Amino acid sequence: MPREQYQTKLETLRDDVLYMSEIVTERLRMALDALERRDADLGEQVITGDAEVNELYLELEQQCMDLIALQQPVAGDLRFIAASFKIITDLERIADLATNIGEYAKQATHEVFPDVDIQRIGEDTQEMLEAAMTAYLDADSEQCYAVAEMDDAVDAACEAASDLVVRDLIERDELRADDVEATMTNVSRLLLTVRDLERVGDHAVNIAARALYMIENDDELLY
């Protein structure tokens, strides 16, 4: 294959990975909006839209495999393709977590624990994801480290949110028997949302780590 055609395929892969990240980021935003508004219809849109992400993931996986098998890339090109493959895997998993949040939105009937700012945590994880993809696009190693630092704040916010919920339960007056089930369902849903957002942050760090390895052949952020 002529060098120009090969280079075009690499650029197409990069553009397609970025396109997938845009879709996944939008799915996450929709899920958080659905949860905030307790919008079951919007939550269902996130859930049904996951099939599109899965199909795109399989298409990009095949692109990566074809480039490796047919072109036998070396050095920087090989790292780029390998990083792209790992990144689409993290993006697919973020989409799964957005689907979880869509499910929680369908179950939500009223606001619980208003002191827990789920939307702020969600916005921070979206910012991490967008920053990680920018690092991939721009080959920006400093941005990769910045994403890892952002994750510390998200982890702390998630831990504080979980602690607040548990402390609130301990300090509450005794619940009526018919309130116990509903309360525990709401608590479980909230804690699962916090956990899933923390995992979104972890996947954003994974993306930044793969981008750093692609840029500098540096595995410092890999774990």
N, C-alpha and C positions, 0 to 999 in steps of 0.2 A: 504493500500500500504506500503511495507517495506520502512524503512527510507532511505536506499541506493537508491532505485528507485525514491523516492520523491526528494532527493537531486540532482539526475541526471537531473530531470525535471527542477529544479531551475537553474542549471548550463546551461542547454540547452537554457532556456529562456534568460539568460544573453548573451550567445554567439550569439543568434539570434538577439537580440537588437543591439549588436555591429556590426553584419553583416549589419543590416539595416542602421546603421549610416555610415558605409563605402560606401554603395551605394548612400546614400543621399549626402554625402560629395563629391563623385565623380560627381554626377549630378550637384551640385553647381559649381564645378570646370569647368566642361564642358560648362555650361551656360556662365560663365565669359569668358572663352576662345572664345566661339562663339561670344560674344559681342565685345571682343577686336578685333577679326579678321573680324567681320561682316560676319560671316560664317552661312548662312541660313540653310545649310544642317545639321551642327552640332547643331544649335538651334532646328531644327526639331527632332533630335535624343533625345534631352533632353525632349521635349514635349511628344513624343511617349513613352519614357521610364518611364513616370510617372505612367503608368498602373501597371508596375512591383512593384513600391513602394506601390501603393494602395493595391495590392493583398497581399504583405508581411505584411502590416499593419493589414489587416483583419485576417491573420493567427496568428499573434502575439497577437492581441486582444483576439482571441479565446483561445490561450494558457493561457493568464492571467485569463480569466473568468473560465476556467476549473480548474486551480490551486486553485482559491478562492472557487469555488462552491464544488469541490470534496474533497479538502484537508483541507479546513477550517484553513488556516495558521494563526498564531498569532505572535505578537511582531515583531521581526526583519524580519522574512520571509514575513509577510503581508506587511510591509513597502517596502520591496524589490519588491514585485509583483506590488503593487500600484504605486511605483515610475517608474517601467518599463513600465507600461501601460501609464502613463502620458508622459514619455519620447518618446515612439513611436508616440504619438499624435503630439508632437512638431516636431519630425523628419518628419512626413508626411506633416506637414505644411511648413517646410523648403523646402521639395521637391516641393510643390506647388509654392513657391516663386522662386525656380530655374526654374520652368516651365515658370513663368512670364518673367524671364530674357531671357529665350530661345526665347520667343515671341518677345521681344524687339530686340534681335539679328537679327531676320528675317526681322524686319522693318528698321534696320539701313542701311543707304546708305553711310554715310561718318562720320568722327569724328566731334563731336561738343564739344565745351568747353574743349579743351585739358588740361586746367589748373585743371580740376576736375579729380582727380586720382581715378577713379572707381575701377581699379584693386587693388590698395592698400587697399581700404576699403573692397573689396571682400576677399582679402587675410587675413585681420584681422578678418573678421567674420568666415572664415574657421578655423583659429587658435582658435577662441573661441569655436567653435563647437567641434573640436578635443580635446581641453583641458577639456571641460565639459564631454565628453564621457570617457576620461581617469580618471576623478574624479569618475565617476560611476563604471568603471572597478576596479580601485584600492581602492575604498572606501576612497578617499583622500579629507578630509574636507577643507584643506588649498587650494587645487586646486579649490574647489567650490567658495571660496571667491575671488580667483584670477580672475576667469571668470567674476564675477560681476564687479570687478575693470576694467577689459579690456573693458567692455561695455561702461564705461564713455568715453573712448577715441574714440570708434566707434561712439557714439552719437555725440560727439563734431565734428568729421570729417564729419559726415553726415550733421550736421547743417551748418558747414562752406561751404560745397559743395553747398548746396541749396542757401545760402546767396550769394555765388560767382556768381551763375547763374542769380539770380535776379538782382544783381548789374550790371552785364555785360549787361543785357537787357536794364536796365535804361540808361546806359552810351552809348549805341550804337547810331550811326546816324540813322535817320529815314529809315526804311526798305521800299523797293519797294513793291507795293501791292501784286505782284506775289510771293514775298519771305515770306510774313507774315505767310501764312499757313504752309509752310515747316518748318520755324523757330519754330513756336509754337508746331508743332508736335515733333520736335527734343527736344525742351525744356521739353515738357511733358514726353517724353520717358526717358530722363535723370533723371528728378525728381522722376519718378516712380521707376527707378532702385535704386536710393539712398534710397528711402523709403523702398523698399523691402529688401535691404541689412541691413538697420537698424532693420527691423523686424526679419531677420535671427539672428542678435545679440541678440535680445530680447528672441527668442526661445532658444538660447544657454544658456542664463541666467536661463530660466525656467528649462532647463535640469540640470544645476548645482544646482539649488534650490531643485529640487526633489532628486538629489543625496545626498545633505546635509541632507535632511529630512530622507532619507533612512539610512544614516550612523549614525546620531546622534539624530534622532527624534527632529530635530531643524528646526523650520519653519521660521527662520529669513529672508531668502532670498525669501520666497514665497510672491507673490503679485498678 
